[in-house]
Amino acid sequence: MGWKPTRAIVLSLVVSLIALALAVYGATSSPAEAPPRPPTQSLSAARYFVLLPDGRVEITDAWSRRVFRWDGRRWHETESLSVPRPESR
């Protein structure tokens, strides 16, 4: 009468071997071989936040300029100027 491995042990062994193989592959592959990606600008980098002297906040992005004022509980939009977006190609 011999010892028989259960399905859980065999499954965990297979998963461990797959994880080890992926770790070795990831450590040996070069990032220089990856396909080039187009440069992207993050959303937060595309917006400008300006604190105005009278306590208002101006938020400007590519398509709009909005000015907000804090009343102690909420932000109220006081000015808004939108630029028409170009047609998509």
A tleap script that builds the chain and sets N, CA, C and O, in Angstrom:
source leaprc.protein.ff14SB
mol = sequence {
  NMET GLY TRP LYS PRO THR ARG ALA ILE VAL
  LEU SER LEU VAL VAL SER LEU ILE ALA LEU
  ALA LEU ALA VAL TYR GLY ALA THR SER SER
  PRO ALA GLU ALA PRO PRO ARG PRO PRO THR
  GLN SER LEU SER ALA ALA ARG TYR PHE VAL
  LEU LEU PRO ASP GLY ARG VAL GLU ILE THR
  ASP ALA TRP SER ARG ARG VAL PHE ARG TRP
  ASP GLY ARG ARG TRP HIE GLU THR GLU SER
  LEU SER VAL PRO ARG PRO GLU SER CARG
}
set mol.1.N position { 0.844 -1.167 0.000 }
set mol.1.CA position { 0.000 0.000 0.000 }
set mol.1.C position { 0.895 1.237 0.000 }
set mol.1.O position { 1.639 1.467 0.953 }
set mol.2.N position { 0.824 2.027 -1.058 }
set mol.2.CA position { 1.670 3.211 -1.188 }
set mol.2.C position { 0.882 4.492 -1.007 }
set mol.2.O position { -0.349 4.499 -0.979 }
set mol.3.N position { 1.625 5.562 -0.886 }
set mol.3.CA position { 0.996 6.875 -0.702 }
set mol.3.C position { 0.604 7.426 -2.047 }
set mol.3.O position { 1.404 7.365 -2.980 }
set mol.4.N position { -0.635 7.982 -2.197 }
set mol.4.CA position { -1.107 8.551 -3.453 }
set mol.4.C position { -1.335 10.050 -3.250 }
set mol.4.O position { -2.033 10.455 -2.321 }
set mol.5.N position { -0.745 10.868 -4.122 }
set mol.5.CA position { -0.963 12.314 -3.989 }
set mol.5.C position { -2.407 12.670 -4.351 }
set mol.5.O position { -2.996 12.075 -5.253 }
set mol.6.N position { -2.946 13.613 -3.662 }
set mol.6.CA position { -4.312 14.033 -3.955 }
set mol.6.C position { -4.308 15.032 -5.105 }
set mol.6.O position { -3.259 15.519 -5.526 }
set mol.7.N position { -5.479 15.317 -5.590 }
set mol.7.CA position { -5.610 16.252 -6.709 }
set mol.7.C position { -5.140 17.648 -6.313 }
set mol.7.O position { -4.552 18.357 -7.130 }
set mol.8.N position { -5.387 18.041 -5.094 }
set mol.8.CA position { -4.984 19.378 -4.650 }
set mol.8.C position { -3.475 19.540 -4.670 }
set mol.8.O position { -2.971 20.597 -5.050 }
set mol.9.N position { -2.756 18.520 -4.272 }
set mol.9.CA position { -1.291 18.581 -4.271 }
set mol.9.C position { -0.776 18.651 -5.703 }
set mol.9.O position { 0.116 19.444 -6.004 }
set mol.10.N position { -1.325 17.838 -6.572 }
set mol.10.CA position { -0.894 17.840 -7.974 }
set mol.10.C position { -1.218 19.186 -8.619 }
set mol.10.O position { -0.392 19.742 -9.342 }
set mol.11.N position { -2.411 19.711 -8.361 }
set mol.11.CA position { -2.797 20.994 -8.938 }
set mol.11.C position { -1.890 22.122 -8.426 }
set mol.11.O position { -1.462 22.969 -9.210 }
set mol.12.N position { -1.597 22.140 -7.129 }
set mol.12.CA position { -0.720 23.187 -6.605 }
set mol.12.C position { 0.693 23.058 -7.157 }
set mol.12.O position { 1.364 24.070 -7.359 }
set mol.13.N position { 1.158 21.842 -7.404 }
set mol.13.CA position { 2.476 21.636 -8.005 }
set mol.13.C position { 2.501 22.166 -9.439 }
set mol.13.O position { 3.478 22.796 -9.843 }
set mol.14.N position { 1.455 21.924 -10.203 }
set mol.14.CA position { 1.385 22.410 -11.588 }
set mol.14.C position { 1.337 23.938 -11.609 }
set mol.14.O position { 2.025 24.567 -12.414 }
set mol.15.N position { 0.533 24.537 -10.733 }
set mol.15.CA position { 0.441 25.998 -10.675 }
set mol.15.C position { 1.786 26.591 -10.271 }
set mol.15.O position { 2.191 27.619 -10.814 }
set mol.16.N position { 2.474 25.971 -9.342 }
set mol.16.CA position { 3.793 26.457 -8.917 }
set mol.16.C position { 4.798 26.392 -10.056 }
set mol.16.O position { 5.596 27.314 -10.228 }
set mol.17.N position { 4.771 25.336 -10.824 }
set mol.17.CA position { 5.691 25.215 -11.957 }
set mol.17.C position { 5.382 26.264 -13.031 }
set mol.17.O position { 6.302 26.822 -13.630 }
set mol.18.N position { 4.110 26.532 -13.274 }
set mol.18.CA position { 3.747 27.563 -14.254 }
set mol.18.C position { 4.195 28.945 -13.762 }
set mol.18.O position { 4.707 29.745 -14.545 }
set mol.19.N position { 4.004 29.223 -12.478 }
set mol.19.CA position { 4.439 30.505 -11.927 }
set mol.19.C position { 5.953 30.650 -12.003 }
set mol.19.O position { 6.452 31.733 -12.308 }
set mol.20.N position { 6.682 29.592 -11.734 }
set mol.20.CA position { 8.139 29.623 -11.831 }
set mol.20.C position { 8.582 29.857 -13.269 }
set mol.20.O position { 9.508 30.630 -13.515 }
set mol.21.N position { 7.932 29.197 -14.219 }
set mol.21.CA position { 8.276 29.383 -15.629 }
set mol.21.C position { 8.016 30.828 -16.070 }
set mol.21.O position { 8.825 31.409 -16.793 }
set mol.22.N position { 6.897 31.406 -15.641 }
set mol.22.CA position { 6.611 32.800 -16.000 }
set mol.22.C position { 7.604 33.761 -15.358 }
set mol.22.O position { 7.991 34.750 -15.980 }
set mol.23.N position { 8.017 33.491 -14.139 }
set mol.23.CA position { 8.995 34.351 -13.470 }
set mol.23.C position { 10.346 34.291 -14.178 }
set mol.23.O position { 11.001 35.320 -14.344 }
set mol.24.N position { 10.762 33.115 -14.591 }
set mol.24.CA position { 12.037 32.976 -15.302 }
set mol.24.C position { 11.950 33.662 -16.659 }
set mol.24.O position { 12.894 34.335 -17.073 }
set mol.25.N position { 10.835 33.500 -17.351 }
set mol.25.CA position { 10.660 34.154 -18.651 }
set mol.25.C position { 10.684 35.676 -18.495 }
set mol.25.O position { 11.318 36.371 -19.289 }
set mol.26.N position { 10.001 36.192 -17.483 }
set mol.26.CA position { 9.968 37.634 -17.265 }
set mol.26.C position { 11.332 38.196 -16.905 }
set mol.26.O position { 11.645 39.332 -17.260 }
set mol.27.N position { 12.143 37.422 -16.212 }
set mol.27.CA position { 13.467 37.894 -15.819 }
set mol.27.C position { 14.459 37.840 -16.977 }
set mol.27.O position { 15.430 38.596 -16.995 }
set mol.28.N position { 14.224 36.962 -17.933 }
set mol.28.CA position { 15.184 36.817 -19.032 }
set mol.28.C position { 14.815 37.632 -20.264 }
set mol.28.O position { 15.688 37.914 -21.085 }
set mol.29.N position { 13.547 38.023 -20.422 }
set mol.29.CA position { 13.179 38.784 -21.619 }
set mol.29.C position { 13.564 40.251 -21.432 }
set mol.29.O position { 13.475 40.795 -20.331 }
set mol.30.N position { 13.985 40.865 -22.503 }
set mol.30.CA position { 14.463 42.244 -22.452 }
set mol.30.C position { 13.319 43.217 -22.728 }
set mol.30.O position { 12.531 42.985 -23.645 }
set mol.31.N position { 13.207 44.303 -21.955 }
set mol.31.CA position { 12.185 45.303 -22.261 }
set mol.31.C position { 12.445 46.016 -23.587 }
set mol.31.O position { 11.527 46.590 -24.173 }
set mol.32.N position { 13.682 45.983 -24.058 }
set mol.32.CA position { 14.005 46.627 -25.336 }
set mol.32.C position { 13.357 45.898 -26.500 }
set mol.32.O position { 13.178 46.481 -27.569 }
set mol.33.N position { 13.002 44.634 -26.312 }
set mol.33.CA position { 12.375 43.866 -27.384 }
set mol.33.C position { 10.867 44.103 -27.464 }
set mol.33.O position { 10.214 43.639 -28.399 }
set mol.34.N position { 10.326 44.806 -26.508 }
set mol.34.CA position { 8.888 45.077 -26.504 }
set mol.34.C position { 8.549 46.038 -27.629 }
set mol.34.O position { 9.380 46.865 -28.003 }
set mol.35.N position { 7.347 45.946 -28.173 }
set mol.35.CA position { 6.964 46.878 -29.241 }
set mol.35.C position { 6.886 48.296 -28.698 }
set mol.35.O position { 6.490 48.497 -27.550 }
set mol.36.N position { 7.260 49.288 -29.512 }
set mol.36.CA position { 7.235 50.679 -29.026 }
set mol.36.C position { 5.806 51.151 -28.798 }
set mol.36.O position { 4.888 50.785 -29.532 }
set mol.37.N position { 5.638 51.968 -27.769 }
set mol.37.CA position { 4.328 52.546 -27.462 }
set mol.37.C position { 4.371 54.034 -27.782 }
set mol.37.O position { 5.400 54.683 -27.590 }
set mol.38.N position { 3.269 54.571 -28.263 }
set mol.38.CA position { 3.257 56.015 -28.506 }
set mol.38.C position { 3.299 56.755 -27.169 }
set mol.38.O position { 2.713 56.293 -26.190 }
set mol.39.N position { 3.979 57.885 -27.121 }
set mol.39.CA position { 4.030 58.628 -25.856 }
set mol.39.C position { 2.647 59.166 -25.500 }
set mol.39.O position { 1.949 59.724 -26.347 }
set mol.40.N position { 2.267 58.994 -24.257 }
set mol.40.CA position { 0.978 59.494 -23.802 }
set mol.40.C position { 1.189 60.439 -22.630 }
set mol.40.O position { 2.150 60.315 -21.871 }
set mol.41.N position { 0.286 61.366 -22.505 }
set mol.41.CA position { 0.351 62.309 -21.406 }
set mol.41.C position { -0.768 61.948 -20.435 }
set mol.41.O position { -1.911 61.737 -20.841 }
set mol.42.N position { -0.433 61.878 -19.166 }
set mol.42.CA position { -1.443 61.512 -18.185 }
set mol.42.C position { -2.501 62.604 -18.091 }
set mol.42.O position { -2.257 63.760 -18.436 }
set mol.43.N position { -3.675 62.215 -17.620 }
set mol.43.CA position { -4.781 63.157 -17.535 }
set mol.43.C position { -4.473 64.283 -16.567 }
set mol.43.O position { -4.817 65.436 -16.829 }
set mol.44.N position { -3.835 63.969 -15.462 }
set mol.44.CA position { -3.527 65.023 -14.496 }
set mol.44.C position { -2.454 65.971 -15.022 }
set mol.44.O position { -2.437 67.145 -14.654 }
set mol.45.N position { -1.557 65.477 -15.880 }
set mol.45.CA position { -0.532 66.352 -16.446 }
set mol.45.C position { -1.102 67.255 -17.529 }
set mol.45.O position { -0.505 68.282 -17.852 }
set mol.46.N position { -2.243 66.890 -18.091 }
set mol.46.CA position { -2.854 67.683 -19.151 }
set mol.46.C position { -3.713 68.807 -18.598 }
set mol.46.O position { -4.206 69.634 -19.365 }
set mol.47.N position { -3.902 68.857 -17.293 }
set mol.47.CA position { -4.709 69.908 -16.671 }
set mol.47.C position { -3.829 70.824 -15.850 }
set mol.47.O position { -2.825 70.406 -15.272 }
set mol.48.N position { -4.227 72.075 -15.812 }
set mol.48.CA position { -3.503 73.063 -15.013 }
set mol.48.C position { -4.436 73.586 -13.925 }
set mol.48.O position { -5.576 73.960 -14.202 }
set mol.49.N position { -3.951 73.610 -12.699 }
set mol.49.CA position { -4.707 74.121 -11.564 }
set mol.49.C position { -4.017 75.400 -11.093 }
set mol.49.O position { -2.820 75.398 -10.808 }
set mol.50.N position { -4.777 76.486 -11.014 }
set mol.50.CA position { -4.218 77.775 -10.602 }
set mol.50.C position { -5.060 78.321 -9.453 }
set mol.50.O position { -6.279 78.438 -9.572 }
set mol.51.N position { -4.416 78.649 -8.358 }
set mol.51.CA position { -5.099 79.286 -7.239 }
set mol.51.C position { -5.029 80.794 -7.456 }
set mol.51.O position { -3.943 81.374 -7.440 }
set mol.52.N position { -6.169 81.424 -7.654 }
set mol.52.CA position { -6.234 82.856 -7.911 }
set mol.52.C position { -6.177 83.624 -6.594 }
set mol.52.O position { -6.526 83.074 -5.549 }
set mol.53.N position { -5.742 84.889 -6.625 }
set mol.53.CA position { -5.548 85.650 -5.384 }
set mol.53.C position { -6.811 85.831 -4.545 }
set mol.53.O position { -6.724 85.963 -3.324 }
set mol.54.N position { -7.977 85.840 -5.177 }
set mol.54.CA position { -9.207 86.058 -4.406 }
set mol.54.C position { -9.809 84.758 -3.876 }
set mol.54.O position { -10.952 84.758 -3.419 }
set mol.55.N position { -9.062 83.645 -3.928 }
set mol.55.CA position { -9.524 82.380 -3.365 }
set mol.55.C position { -10.208 81.464 -4.348 }
set mol.55.O position { -10.625 80.364 -3.987 }
set mol.56.N position { -10.331 81.904 -5.596 }
set mol.56.CA position { -10.934 81.034 -6.600 }
set mol.56.C position { -9.882 80.081 -7.152 }
set mol.56.O position { -8.682 80.327 -7.027 }
set mol.57.N position { -10.344 78.981 -7.769 }
set mol.57.CA position { -9.456 77.998 -8.383 }
set mol.57.C position { -9.813 77.897 -9.853 }
set mol.57.O position { -10.978 77.717 -10.208 }
set mol.58.N position { -8.804 78.015 -10.709 }
set mol.58.CA position { -9.003 77.887 -12.155 }
set mol.58.C position { -8.472 76.534 -12.596 }
set mol.58.O position { -7.342 76.169 -12.270 }
set mol.59.N position { -9.294 75.780 -13.345 }
set mol.59.CA position { -8.886 74.489 -13.902 }
set mol.59.C position { -8.946 74.619 -15.418 }
set mol.59.O position { -10.004 74.891 -15.985 }
set mol.60.N position { -7.808 74.424 -16.067 }
set mol.60.CA position { -7.723 74.556 -17.519 }
set mol.60.C position { -7.204 73.253 -18.101 }
set mol.60.O position { -6.192 72.718 -17.648 }
set mol.61.N position { -7.902 72.748 -19.104 }
set mol.61.CA position { -7.389 71.607 -19.856 }
set mol.61.C position { -7.439 71.969 -21.340 }
set mol.61.O position { -7.588 73.140 -21.688 }
set mol.62.N position { -7.317 70.990 -22.195 }
set mol.62.CA position { -7.235 71.270 -23.627 }
set mol.62.C position { -8.532 71.856 -24.188 }
set mol.62.O position { -8.494 72.560 -25.196 }
set mol.63.N position { -9.664 71.585 -23.567 }
set mol.63.CA position { -10.934 71.967 -24.170 }
set mol.63.C position { -11.703 73.016 -23.388 }
set mol.63.O position { -12.667 73.575 -23.911 }
set mol.64.N position { -11.313 73.300 -22.162 }
set mol.64.CA position { -12.135 74.236 -21.395 }
set mol.64.C position { -11.319 74.956 -20.330 }
set mol.64.O position { -10.225 74.534 -19.955 }
set mol.65.N position { -11.894 76.062 -19.856 }
set mol.65.CA position { -11.350 76.809 -18.724 }
set mol.65.C position { -12.505 77.013 -17.772 }
set mol.65.O position { -13.515 77.613 -18.138 }
set mol.66.N position { -12.369 76.521 -16.551 }
set mol.66.CA position { -13.431 76.639 -15.568 }
set mol.66.C position { -12.865 77.248 -14.292 }
set mol.66.O position { -11.744 76.940 -13.886 }
set mol.67.N position { -13.650 78.110 -13.671 }
set mol.67.CA position { -13.239 78.758 -12.430 }
set mol.67.C position { -14.254 78.385 -11.351 }
set mol.67.O position { -15.462 78.486 -11.564 }
set mol.68.N position { -13.752 77.952 -10.190 }
set mol.68.CA position { -14.604 77.519 -9.087 }
set mol.68.C position { -14.321 78.365 -7.853 }
set mol.68.O position { -13.215 78.875 -7.671 }
set mol.69.N position { -15.336 78.504 -7.010 }
set mol.69.CA position { -15.193 79.179 -5.726 }
set mol.69.C position { -15.726 78.237 -4.643 }
set mol.69.O position { -16.771 77.608 -4.813 }
set mol.70.N position { -14.993 78.148 -3.528 }
set mol.70.CA position { -15.362 77.309 -2.391 }
set mol.70.C position { -16.165 78.147 -1.401 }
set mol.70.O position { -15.708 79.208 -0.977 }
set mol.71.N position { -17.367 77.679 -1.028 }
set mol.71.CA position { -18.192 78.438 -0.091 }
set mol.71.C position { -18.161 77.867 1.324 }
set mol.71.O position { -18.926 78.317 2.177 }
set mol.72.N position { -17.318 76.910 1.588 }
set mol.72.CA position { -17.230 76.282 2.906 }
set mol.72.C position { -17.838 74.897 2.930 }
set mol.72.O position { -17.507 74.085 3.794 }
set mol.73.N position { -18.733 74.617 1.979 }
set mol.73.CA position { -19.345 73.293 1.899 }
set mol.73.C position { -19.200 72.673 0.514 }
set mol.73.O position { -19.005 71.464 0.396 }
set mol.74.N position { -19.293 73.482 -0.528 }
set mol.74.CA position { -19.260 72.953 -1.896 }
set mol.74.C position { -18.466 73.880 -2.800 }
set mol.74.O position { -18.233 75.046 -2.482 }
set mol.75.N position { -18.051 73.324 -3.948 }
set mol.75.CA position { -17.435 74.133 -5.001 }
set mol.75.C position { -18.531 74.612 -5.928 }
set mol.75.O position { -19.377 73.826 -6.355 }
set mol.76.N position { -18.522 75.905 -6.244 }
set mol.76.CA position { -19.479 76.492 -7.183 }
set mol.76.C position { -18.712 76.960 -8.416 }
set mol.76.O position { -17.695 77.646 -8.310 }
set mol.77.N position { -19.217 76.576 -9.584 }
set mol.77.CA position { -18.583 77.000 -10.830 }
set mol.77.C position { -19.036 78.422 -11.140 }
set mol.77.O position { -20.231 78.676 -11.297 }
set mol.78.N position { -18.084 79.348 -11.229 }
set mol.78.CA position { -18.434 80.746 -11.463 }
set mol.78.C position { -18.225 81.165 -12.909 }
set mol.78.O position { -18.943 82.035 -13.403 }
set mol.79.N position { -17.261 80.571 -13.597 }
set mol.79.CA position { -17.005 80.895 -14.996 }
set mol.79.C position { -16.740 79.607 -15.753 }
set mol.79.O position { -16.216 78.642 -15.196 }
set mol.80.N position { -17.108 79.600 -17.029 }
set mol.80.CA position { -16.835 78.436 -17.866 }
set mol.80.C position { -16.671 78.895 -19.303 }
set mol.80.O position { -17.508 79.631 -19.826 }
set mol.81.N position { -15.599 78.462 -19.937 }
set mol.81.CA position { -15.327 78.791 -21.333 }
set mol.81.C position { -14.872 77.515 -22.014 }
set mol.81.O position { -13.855 76.939 -21.629 }
set mol.82.N position { -15.615 77.061 -23.027 }
set mol.82.CA position { -15.255 75.833 -23.733 }
set mol.82.C position { -14.804 76.160 -25.148 }
set mol.82.O position { -15.351 77.044 -25.808 }
set mol.83.N position { -13.795 75.428 -25.593 }
set mol.83.CA position { -13.268 75.561 -26.947 }
set mol.83.C position { -13.811 74.395 -27.757 }
set mol.83.O position { -13.797 73.264 -27.270 }
set mol.84.N position { -14.295 74.630 -28.989 }
set mol.84.CA position { -14.809 73.508 -29.778 }
set mol.84.C position { -13.716 72.486 -30.062 }
set mol.84.O position { -12.579 72.838 -30.376 }
set mol.85.N position { -14.076 71.244 -29.947 }
set mol.85.CA position { -13.119 70.165 -30.174 }
set mol.85.C position { -12.963 69.908 -31.679 }
set mol.85.O position { -13.921 70.043 -32.440 }
set mol.86.N position { -11.760 69.541 -32.093 }
set mol.86.CA position { -11.585 69.246 -33.525 }
set mol.86.C position { -12.318 67.962 -33.916 }
set mol.86.O position { -12.590 67.096 -33.085 }
set mol.87.N position { -12.623 67.876 -35.204 }
set mol.87.CA position { -13.293 66.675 -35.710 }
set mol.87.C position { -12.365 65.475 -35.577 }
set mol.87.O position { -11.162 65.579 -35.814 }
set mol.88.N position { -12.938 64.331 -35.195 }
set mol.88.CA position { -12.114 63.116 -35.102 }
set mol.88.C position { -11.884 62.563 -36.499 }
set mol.88.O position { -12.727 62.680 -37.388 }
set mol.89.N position { -10.735 61.966 -36.659 }
set mol.89.CA position { -10.348 61.474 -37.996 }
set mol.89.C position { -10.907 60.124 -38.269 }
set mol.89.O position { -10.679 59.567 -39.343 }
savepdb mol mol.pdb
quit
